[in-house]
Amino acid sequence: APHYDDVEAFLLQVEGRKRWRVYAPRAPEEWLARESSPNFDQSDVGEPVLDAWLEQGDLLYIPRGCIHQAHSDEDTHSLHITVSTAQGSHWADLVEHAAVQAVQLASRATVALRASLPPHFFRTAINNRHADTQYGHGAHNARDHIVRYTKNLLNDAVGKHFAFDQAASFVARTF
């Protein structure tokens, strides 16, 4: 079934032949996917950008996030080898790991990060769509204050503890 993967795939046709259809991602969010997709219905994928038979010795590259599907003739044996790369080695993985490490280090060193959320936090920060009518005009101001305070914590406390080297080592070990 048509699907996309979270890896860059290099396919080497070793024996027989196989028909490969490759489709462009359906939306910008699918380019360079960080997770594999579920199987799609044929009607979801449109026309292929590549429709080719791989013969013995042929090599095909399928970028991460490109929808693809394959099938072989019923009367022909087919064997291909897939070599994949780039799983879990994206900028987002590096930044995500570094940010988690930074928050952990900053929370040990910064009392403000360990403080409890204010009693009005959930009322003003989460339920602000109708804040003026439900809680009065000052509710938006309170939410704005919470947003500014949170951003300052991120910039001041967490920014100081951004651990690039640790994050780079982690991503390299999981590559």
N, C-alpha and C positions, 0 to 999 in steps of 0.2 A: 504494500500500500504506500502511497506517497507520504513522505515525512521529511523533516530536516533533522540534522544532528548538531550537537554542541561541539563538534570537532572539525578540523580540516581533514578531509579524507583523500587519500591517494589510493586508487584501485588499480591493481595489476591483474590483467586477465592471464591466468596461468595455463588453463586448458579450455578447449571448446570456445563457445562464444556466448555473450549475454547482451541483451538490449537494455540500454540505460536511457532514461528520460530525466532531464534536469530542468527544473522550473525556477524562475526568479522568485525570491521571497515575495509574499503577498503584501507586505507592509514594511515600512522602514524598521520597525521594531524587531523584525525577524532577521535582518542582516546581522551577521556575527553573533548568532544566538549563544546564550550562556547555558541554555537547557535544550534538550531534544524535544521535538514536538510529539504530540500523539499522531496517530495515523489520520490522514485526511481522506475525504471522499474525492473521487476523481473530479467531480464538478467544482471542488474548492480550489483547484490549482491552475486552471487556465491552460494555455498552450505551452508546450515545452520550448525552452531556448536551445536545448540540445536533445536530439533524438538520434541515437547512434548505437550500432552494434560494436561491442568490443570483441576483437579477435585475439587469439593467443599472442602475447607479447605487447598488447596495447596497454596504455596507461591513461587513466582519467583522474583529474583533480576535481573535487567537489568542495567549494568553499563552505564554511560554517554558515548555516542558516539557509542554504539553497535546498529547496525541496527536490527530492529525487525518488526514483523507483526503478526497479530492475526486474527483468524476467528472462528466462532462457527458453529455448525451444524444448518441447516435450521429448523430442527424439535425439537431442544433443546434450552430452555431458558438459557441464560448465563448472569451472573452479576459478575463483578470483581471490586475491589476497588484499586486504585492506590495511593500510598503514595510516594511523591517525595521529594528529598532533594538535596542539593548542588547547587541550582541555584543561581548564582551570589555570591558564596562564595569561589572563587578560588584565588590562589596567584595572578593571573593576575588582578583580581578585586581590591585587596588590593594595589598592586603596582600602578595600573592605577590611583586610587583615590589619593593615596599619591603623585604621580608625578604631577597631575593636581594642587593639593593644594600647592605643593612646588613651582611650576612655578608661581602661583598667588602671593604667599607670596614673592618670590624672586623678581618678577617684581616690586613690591611696594618698595622694599629695594635696588634694584640694577639698577642704571641708565643705565648701558650697555645693560640690557635686554629690556629697553624701547627705545633704539636707533633704528633709521631706518636701514633697510638693506642697504648695500652699493649699489651704482648704477650698478655695474657690477655683482651683485649677481646672477641674473637669467641667464645671459650669461655664467658665469663660473661655477656655482654650479649645474645648471640643464642641460644645453646643452653641457656637456663636452665629450660626446662620440666621437665627432670628433673635440675636442677643438684645438688640435695641428694644424690641417689643416685649420680650420676656423679662429682661433684667434691667432695663433702663439704658440710657445713652452711654453711661460709663462702662458698660460691659466690653465694648470694643476697645476702649482705652486700656482696660485691664488686660485684655488678650494681647494687645500690642506690646504692653509692658512685659508680659511673659515671653513673648516671641523675642523681643530685644534681649532680655536677660538670658534666655537660652542660647541665642547666637553669641552673646558675649562669653558665656561659659565655654562654648565650643572654640571660639577664637583664642581666648586667653588661656584657659586651663588645658584643654585638649590639644590645641595647636602646639603648645610647648612640648608635649610628650609624643608628638608624631614620630613613630619609630620606623623610618624607612628601611634601615638595614635589616632589622628583624623581619619585617614584612617581605622584603626581597628574598631573604634566606628561606622563609616559609614557602613562598611561591616556587622557588627553585627546588626545594625538597619534594614538593608535590607534583612537579612537572613530569 
